[in-house]
């Protein structure tokens, strides 16, 4: 279901999680804004770094479209703080070591790595509108061009 054109809208169940910065994350705290949740496998890896940098570089345009961006992985809050500082990210990173949010969005998948089957996060992006409805999802994301596609979609919503 990579790059599906749309999804049937559904209300996303509220959740809270550990996040970089000073305030805990709660989805309902962002009502009225478009929320972009991008799930990625691991801090400081090439694809995750490239994707995060593109969200960073386009962040002012997301803000102008009344959208807020959050990256999510299973990494610790400490790892996230270092990754965020290293790349100068203007958005927060959600830490989901217990996979609660990952399971809610069904992004945990079996992958083959060096001939072994491992369980990991499937790179995915979800857009939740100001009313809390899931209005778009991308699964099995390939990094090149993806963030630009997300921005184009968000601008069309605004």
SEKEKE-990281 format. One record per residue: residue number from 1; residue in three letters; chain; x, y, z of N, C-alpha, C in turn. Coordinates in steps of 0.02 Angstrom, whole numbers, plus 32768, in hexadecimal, padded with zeros to 4 digits. Atoms other than C-alpha are relative to their C-alpha. Layout:
SEKEKE-990281
REC   k   r c  nxx  nyy  nzz caxx cayy cazz  cxx  cyy  czz
REC NUM ALA A    X    Y    Z    X    Y    Z    X    Y    Z
...
END
This chain:
SEKEKE-990281
REC   k   r c  nxx  nyy  nzz caxx cayy cazz  cxx  cyy  czz
REC   1 UNK A 8029 7FC4 8000 8000 8000 8000 802B 803F 8000
REC   2 UNK A 7FD3 7FC7 8002 8092 8075 7FE0 7FE0 8039 7FD8
REC   3 UNK A 8018 7FC3 8020 8061 8126 7FB5 7FB7 7FFD 7FE9
REC   4 UNK A 8047 8002 8011 7FA6 8106 7FB8 7FE5 8046 7FF8
REC   5 UNK A 8018 7FBC 800E 7F46 819B 7F73 7FD8 801E 803A
REC   6 UNK A 8026 7FE6 7FC7 7ED6 81AA 800C 7FEB 7FC6 802B
REC   7 UNK A 801B 8034 7FD4 7E8A 814C 809C 7FBA 8015 8013
REC   8 UNK A 8042 7FEF 7FE5 7DD9 8141 80DC 800E 8023 8043
REC   9 UNK A 7FF1 7FDB 7FC4 7DD8 81C3 8165 7FE6 7FDC 803D
REC  10 UNK A 8014 801C 7FC0 7DD0 8187 8218 8020 8029 8036
REC  11 UNK A 7FE5 7FDB 7FC8 7DE9 81DC 82BE 8039 7FD7 801F
REC  12 UNK A 7FC7 8020 7FE1 7E93 81B4 8308 7FF7 8003 804C
REC  13 UNK A 8006 8004 7FB7 7E8B 817A 83BC 8037 802A 8020
REC  14 UNK A 7FD0 7FD6 7FDE 7EDF 81F7 842F 8037 7FD5 8020
REC  15 UNK A 7FC9 8023 7FDE 7F88 81C3 8474 8030 8033 801C
REC  16 UNK A 7FCA 7FD6 7FE5 8015 820A 84DB 8040 7FD7 7FFE
REC  17 UNK A 7FC0 8022 8006 80CD 81E2 84D1 8038 802E 8019
REC  18 UNK A 7FC5 7FD9 7FEF 817A 8219 8507 8018 8025 7FC2
REC  19 UNK A 7FEB 7FD8 8039 81BD 82A3 8499 8039 802E 8015
REC  20 UNK A 7FCC 7FCF 7FF3 8255 8314 848C 7FDE 8043 8012
REC  21 UNK A 801C 7FBF 7FEE 823D 83C4 84CD 7FE8 7FFF 8048
REC  22 UNK A 8013 7FF8 7FBA 81E7 83FA 856C 7FBA 7FE6 8011
REC  23 UNK A 8046 8016 7FF4 8132 83C1 8558 7FF6 7FB9 7FE8
REC  24 UNK A 8010 8042 8019 80F2 830F 854C 7FD3 8006 7FC2
REC  25 UNK A 8029 7FFF 803C 809E 82E5 84A6 7FBC 7FE1 800F
REC  26 UNK A 8043 801B 8000 7FE2 82CD 84A0 7FE0 8017 7FBF
REC  27 UNK A 801D 7FEF 8041 7F8E 82C6 83F6 7FCA 8035 8006
REC  28 UNK A 8038 7FD1 7FF8 7EF4 8323 8434 8016 8047 800E
REC  29 UNK A 7FE7 7FBC 7FF4 7F60 83B8 8465 800A 8027 7FBF
REC  30 UNK A 7FF3 7FE0 8041 7F74 83DC 83AB 7FC2 8006 7FD5
REC  31 UNK A 8040 7FF8 8024 7EBC 83E5 837B 8001 8043 7FDC
REC  32 UNK A 8002 7FC3 8028 7EA0 8465 82F2 803B 8007 7FD1
REC  33 UNK A 7FC6 7FFF 802B 7F49 8445 82A3 8004 7FBE 7FDA
REC  34 UNK A 7FF0 803D 8024 7F7D 83C7 8220 803E 7FE2 8021
REC  35 UNK A 7FC8 8021 7FDF 7FEE 8349 8276 801E 7FCD 7FCF
REC  36 UNK A 7FDB 802F 802A 8073 82EC 8212 8029 7FD4 802F
REC  37 UNK A 7FD9 8030 7FD9 80B6 824F 8265 8029 7FD7 7FCE
REC  38 UNK A 7FD8 802A 802C 8149 8202 820B 8027 7FCE 802B
REC  39 UNK A 7FE0 8037 7FDC 8182 8159 824C 803F 7FEC 7FD9
REC  40 UNK A 7FC1 8013 8020 8236 8129 8229 8023 7FCB 802B
REC  41 UNK A 7FE1 8038 7FDC 82A2 8093 8259 8030 8012 8038
REC  42 UNK A 7FCC 7FF6 7FCD 8336 80DD 82B8 8025 8043 7FF6
REC  43 UNK A 7FD9 7FC2 8001 838E 817F 82E6 8045 7FF4 7FE2
REC  44 UNK A 7FBB 7FFF 8018 8433 81A7 8290 8011 7FCB 7FCC
REC  45 UNK A 7FF3 802D 8039 841F 812F 81FE 7FF6 8029 7FC0
REC  46 UNK A 8001 7FD5 803C 8432 816E 814B 7FBA 8014 7FE8
REC  47 UNK A 8042 7FEF 8019 837C 8164 8111 7FD9 802B 8031
REC  48 UNK A 8025 7FDB 7FCD 8335 81A4 81B5 801C 8047 8007
REC  49 UNK A 7FE1 7FBE 7FFE 83B2 8234 81B7 7FE9 8029 7FC4
REC  50 UNK A 8015 7FDB 803D 8388 8265 8103 7FB8 8016 8005
REC  51 UNK A 8046 7FEF 7FFA 82CD 825F 8124 7FF6 8038 8034
REC  52 UNK A 8007 7FCE 7FCB 82DC 82C3 81C6 801B 8044 7FE9
REC  53 UNK A 7FE4 7FC1 801A 834A 8346 8171 7FD1 8021 7FCE
REC  54 UNK A 802E 7FE3 8030 82CA 835D 80E7 7FC4 801F 8024
REC  55 UNK A 8036 7FE2 7FD9 823E 8377 8166 8019 8040 8022
REC  56 UNK A 7FE2 7FC4 7FE1 82B3 83F2 81BE 8002 803A 7FCE
REC  57 UNK A 7FF7 7FCC 8032 82D8 8451 811E 7FBE 801E 7FE8
REC  58 UNK A 8041 7FE7 8017 8221 8460 80ED 7FD2 8015 8039
REC  59 UNK A 802B 7FF3 7FC6 81E1 847F 819E 7FDC 8044 7FFC
REC  60 UNK A 8025 7FC0 8005 81B9 8539 8181 7FC3 7FFB 7FD2
REC  61 UNK A 8038 8008 802E 8149 8505 80F0 7FC8 7FD7 8020
REC  62 UNK A 8033 8026 7FDC 80F0 8484 815C 7FDD 802E 8032
REC  63 UNK A 801E 7FD1 7FD0 80D5 8509 81E2 7FD0 8030 7FDD
REC  64 UNK A 802A 7FD1 8026 808F 8581 815E 7FBE 7FDF 7FEB
REC  65 UNK A 803D 8026 8013 8010 84F7 8131 7FDB 7FE8 803F
REC  66 UNK A 8021 8012 7FC1 7FDA 84EA 81EA 800B 7FB7 8012
REC  67 UNK A 7FF0 8046 7FF1 8031 8442 81FC 803A 7FFD 8032
REC  68 UNK A 7FCB 800C 7FD0 809E 8400 8287 801C 7FBA 7FF4
REC  69 UNK A 7FDE 803E 8011 811D 8375 826D 801C 7FDF 803F
REC  70 UNK A 7FE1 8028 7FCB 8151 82EA 82E5 801E 7FC2 7FE1
REC  71 UNK A 7FE1 803E 8014 81CC 825F 82C3 7FF7 7FCD 8038
REC  72 UNK A 800A 8034 7FCE 81B2 81B8 831C 802B 7FC4 7FF0
REC  73 UNK A 7FDD 8040 8006 8223 8123 8339 8002 7FE0 8044
REC  74 UNK A 7FFB 8024 7FC0 8246 80A3 83C0 803E 8015 8028
REC  75 UNK A 7FC5 7FEA 7FDD 82E6 80FD 83F1 7FEF 8022 8042
REC  76 UNK A 8009 7FE1 7FBF 82FD 8140 84A2 7FFB 804C 7FF9
REC  77 UNK A 8004 7FB7 7FFF 82DA 81F4 84CF 8047 801E 7FFD
REC  78 UNK A 7FBB 7FE8 8001 8395 820B 84EC 801C 7FFE 7FB8
REC  79 UNK A 7FEA 8005 8046 83BB 81CD 843B 7FDF 8036 7FD6
REC  80 UNK A 8025 7FCD 8026 8334 823F 83F5 801C 8046 800D
REC  81 UNK A 7FE6 7FBD 7FF0 8379 82D7 8451 8041 800D 7FDA
REC  82 UNK A 7FC1 7FF8 8024 8425 82B9 8404 7FF6 8006 7FB5
REC  83 UNK A 800F 7FFE 8047 83DF 8298 8356 7FE2 8043 7FED
REC  84 UNK A 8021 7FBF 800D 8372 8334 835E 8034 8039 8002
REC  85 UNK A 7FCD 7FCB 7FF9 8403 83A1 8399 8032 7FFD 7FC6
REC  86 UNK A 7FCE 800A 8035 847D 8359 8319 7FE7 801D 7FBD
REC  87 UNK A 801C 7FEA 8041 8408 8382 8287 7FDE 8044 8004
REC  88 UNK A 8020 7FBF 7FF8 83C1 8424 82CF 7FB6 7FFE 7FEC
REC  89 UNK A 8047 8008 8012 830E 83E5 82BF 7FD4 8032 8026
REC  90 UNK A 802D 7FD2 7FDE 8287 8467 82E5 7FC1 7FDE 801B
REC  91 UNK A 803A 8026 7FE9 8207 83DF 830C 8016 7FCC 8033
REC  92 UNK A 7FF2 8030 7FCA 81FA 8360 8398 7FFF 7FB8 7FE6
REC  93 UNK A 7FFD 8047 800F 821E 82A6 8394 7FDF 7FD9 8038
REC  94 UNK A 8025 8029 7FD0 81AC 8229 83EA 8026 7FBE 8009
REC  95 UNK A 7FDE 803F 7FEF 81FE 8196 8444 7FCA 7FCC 800F
REC  96 UNK A 8032 8035 7FF7 819A 80F4 843A 8023 7FBC 800B
REC  97 UNK A 7FDA 803E 7FF6 820C 806D 8485 7FD5 7FC3 800D
REC  98 UNK A 802E 8038 7FF3 8177 8002 84B9 7FD1 7FF2 7FC6
REC  99 UNK A 8025 800A 803F 812C 800E 8409 7FB4 800C 8005
REC 100 UNK A 8048 7FF4 7FF6 8083 804C 8449 7FE4 8027 7FC4
REC 101 UNK A 8017 7FD8 8038 8071 80D2 83C2 800C 7FDB 7FBE
REC 102 UNK A 7FF1 8027 803C 80C5 8064 833F 7FC9 7FCC 7FF3
REC 103 UNK A 8035 8032 8007 8042 7FDE 8360 7FBE 8020 7FEF
REC 104 UNK A 803E 7FDC 8010 7FB4 805C 835C 7FFB 800F 7FB6
REC 105 UNK A 7FFF 7FEF 8047 7FE9 808E 82AC 8015 7FC5 7FD4
REC 106 UNK A 7FF0 803E 8025 8018 7FDC 827A 803D 8007 7FD3
REC 107 UNK A 7FC4 7FF7 8027 80C8 8007 8242 8037 7FCD 8010
REC 108 UNK A 7FCE 8033 7FF0 8124 7F73 8290 7FFB 7FC8 7FCC
REC 109 UNK A 7FFF 8032 8036 8157 7EFA 8206 803C 7FD3 8007
REC 110 UNK A 7FC7 802C 8005 81C7 7E65 81EB 8029 8016 7FC4
REC 111 UNK A 7FD3 7FEB 8035 825F 7E94 8184 8039 7FCE 7FFD
REC 112 UNK A 7FC5 802A 8007 82F3 7E35 8141 803E 802D 8004
REC 113 UNK A 7FC3 7FD9 7FF8 839B 7E78 817B 803B 7FD0 8006
REC 114 UNK A 7FC5 802C 8001 843D 7E1F 8150 7FEB 7FB6 8003
REC 115 UNK A 8017 8045 8003 83DB 7D7F 812E 7FD7 7FE9 803B
REC 116 UNK A 8028 8011 7FC5 8380 7D83 81D5 7FBF 8027 7FFE
REC 117 UNK A 803F 7FDC 7FFA 82CB 7DAF 81F3 7FFF 8025 8042
REC 118 UNK A 8004 7FD5 7FC4 82BA 7E40 826D 7FC0 8027 7FFE
REC 119 UNK A 803C 7FD7 7FFB 8228 7EA6 82A9 8016 8049 8005
REC 120 UNK A 7FED 7FBA 7FFE 8234 7F5F 8287 7FC9 802E 7FE8
REC 121 UNK A 802F 7FCC 8015 81DC 8001 825E 8002 8007 7FB5
REC 122 UNK A 8006 7FF2 8048 819D 8012 81AC 7FFB 804C 7FF8
REC 123 UNK A 8001 7FB8 800B 81C4 80C3 8172 7FBB 8014 7FE5
REC 124 UNK A 8046 7FEE 8010 8116 8112 816C 7FF2 8047 8017
REC 125 UNK A 8014 7FBD 7FED 80C5 81BD 8174 7FB4 8003 8001
REC 126 UNK A 8048 7FF9 7FF7 8016 81EA 81B1 7FEF 8049 8008
REC 127 UNK A 8017 7FBC 7FF9 7FB7 828C 81A1 7FBC 7FFF 8023
REC 128 UNK A 803D 7FFB 7FD8 7F32 82B4 8222 7FE9 8049 7FFC
REC 129 UNK A 8018 7FBB 8008 7EC5 834C 8201 7FEE 801F 8043
REC 130 UNK A 800F 7FDB 7FC4 7E90 83CF 827F 7FC7 7FE3 8029
REC 131 UNK A 8038 8020 7FDD 7DF5 8369 82AC 8014 7FBC 801C
REC 132 UNK A 7FE9 8040 7FE5 7E5F 82D2 82DA 7FF4 7FC5 7FD2
REC 133 UNK A 800C 8037 802F 7E38 826D 823E 803F 7FF0 7FD8
REC 134 UNK A 7FC9 8016 802B 7EBB 8207 81E3 7FE9 800A 7FB8
REC 135 UNK A 8015 7FEF 8045 7EB2 824E 8133 802F 7FE7 7FCA
REC 136 UNK A 7FD0 8018 8032 7F4D 8206 80E0 8034 7FD6 8023
REC 137 UNK A 7FC9 8028 7FE6 7FCE 817F 80FC 802C 7FE9 7FC7
REC 138 UNK A 7FCF 801C 802E 806A 8148 80A3 8023 7FC8 8027
REC 139 UNK A 7FDD 8039 7FE0 80B5 809D 80CC 8036 7FE8 7FD1
REC 140 UNK A 7FC9 8018 802A 8155 804E 808F 8022 8039 7FDC
REC 141 UNK A 7FE7 7FC2 801E 8199 80FC 806F 8049 7FF8 7FE9
REC 142 UNK A 7FBC 7FF6 801A 8232 8119 8003 8010 8049 800B
REC 143 UNK A 7FF0 7FBC 7FEB 828B 81B6 803F 8000 8034 7FC7
REC 144 UNK A 7FFC 7FCB 8033 82B1 8213 7F9B 7FBB 8018 7FE8
REC 145 UNK A 803E 7FE1 8017 8222 828A 7F74 7FC5 7FFA 802F
REC 146 UNK A 803A 800D 7FD4 81B3 824D 8002 7FE9 803F 8026
REC 147 UNK A 8013 7FC6 7FD7 81B7 82E8 8070 7FE1 8036 7FD5
REC 148 UNK A 801E 7FD0 802E 8191 8354 7FD9 7FB7 7FED 7FF0
REC 149 UNK A 8045 8018 800B 80F7 82E8 7FB7 7FD4 800F 803D
REC 150 UNK A 8025 7FF2 7FC2 80C1 82FC 806D 7FEE 804B 8002
REC 151 UNK A 800C 7FB7 7FFF 80D4 83BA 8061 7FCA 8013 7FCD
REC 152 UNK A 8032 7FF1 8034 8070 83C0 7FBF 7FB9 7FED 8019
REC 153 UNK A 8041 8016 7FE6 7FE2 835D 8011 7FE8 8030 8037
REC 154 UNK A 8013 7FD5 7FC9 7FE3 83CA 80AD 7FEB 8045 7FE8
REC 155 UNK A 8012 7FBF 801C 7FE0 846A 8047 7FBA 7FFE 7FE1
REC 156 UNK A 8043 8007 801E 7F46 8428 7FEB 7FC9 7FFF 8036
REC 157 UNK A 8030 8001 7FC8 7EF0 840D 8094 7FF3 8046 801C
REC 158 UNK A 8003 7FBF 7FDF 7F15 84BE 80D0 7FD1 8031 7FE0
END
